[in-house]
Amino acid sequence: MALPYYVSPEQMMQDRAEYAKKGIARGRSIIALEYDKGLLLLADNPSSLKKISEVYDRIAFAGAGKYSEFENLRKAGIRHADLKGYLYSREDVNARSLANAYSQMLGTLFSQETKPFEVEILIVEVGAAPAGQNEIYRISFDGSIFDEKGFTVIGGKADTLFAFLKGRYQVFPLAEALHLCVKTLGEGNRQEVALEGLEVAILERGQPGRAFRRLSSAELALHFKTN
């Protein structure tokens, strides 16, 4: 009788992590960055499938990696936020609690399922007016959660783009923040970035009700023309 094939738990976790990291690295990058009036999310995404989405009044989601997997996570997050807001109050829905829920979900999937999710996600929340604290949470494939300050990058060549941003980031007005993000993508990928291939959204502080707004290609072009 043949002995069953044995893999140590440490090796199994390492193999799962390597598998997930490769899948995420094949995706295109997303940058989250604070600007003077809120938060900017910019994705290298020529596809019509959206990687950035509104979740709740002042909260947005972005996902890198396998689209079907982070799309399922996005929908689950919206349901979670809607239910919590309905049962309690809208003020009880915040980025921190949502990020914790995602962390638990991805951690369970990573440790218990045969194949981990090949995703890395962002949950961001713009602070309330006039000078609320913005929040940026990065949640990894294994459920690890990181409280980022100022900016962060997921997917693709995230480490390279992060290093480029680190020495150049300031709290700029929107037009300058857009220029910095586009320059970062161009330098990281070593090619010119077409504005038509970008997906861009902002969470703008001080807006009544919903703070989330997408920027069209025409609006992007105007920002680059006037700056």
C-alpha positions, 0 to 999 in steps of 0.5 A: 500500500502506497503511503499518502503524499505528505506536505508540511503545513508550512510548505502548503501555506508557502505554496498558496502564498506564491500562487496568489502573489503570481496571480495578483502580479499579473493584474494591472496596478491601482493607486490610492492617494490622498489629495487636498480635498479627498481621495483619488483612486486610479487604475491602469484599466483599458477594459470596460470591466470596473475595478473601482466601485462605490461601497457606501456614502464615503467608502470605495472599493478597488480590487487587483488580481482575478476579476471574478474573485474581487467582483464577488468580494465587492458585492459581498462588501456592499451587502454587508454595508447596506445591511449594517446601515439598515439595522443600525445607522448610516454612521455605523458603516465605516471603512475600518469595520468593512476592512476587518470583515474582508480580512476575516473572509480572506483569511478563512479562504486562505487557510481552509480552501484548496485554492486561495483568492488571487486578489488584493483589495483596497477599502478607502474612506474620505473623512467628513468635512471640514477636516476629517481623517481619510482612511486607506486599508489594504487587504492582502490575499491571506487576510493581512490588513494594512493601515496605509497613510497618504498613498498605496499601490496594489497589483502589477508592479506595486513595489516599484510604483510604491517606491517611485511615489514614496519620494515624490508624494505630497498632498497635492490638488487634484490635477497635480495628484493625477499627474503624479499618478500617471507619471508613476504608472509610466515610469513603473511600466516604462511606457507612455500611459494613455488617458483612455486606458485609465479608470479614475474615481474620487471621494470628495470631502464635503459633498452632501450624501454620496462622496464618490464620483467617476472622472470621464476621459474628457474630464481627465483630458481637461485636467491635463490640458489646464495644468 
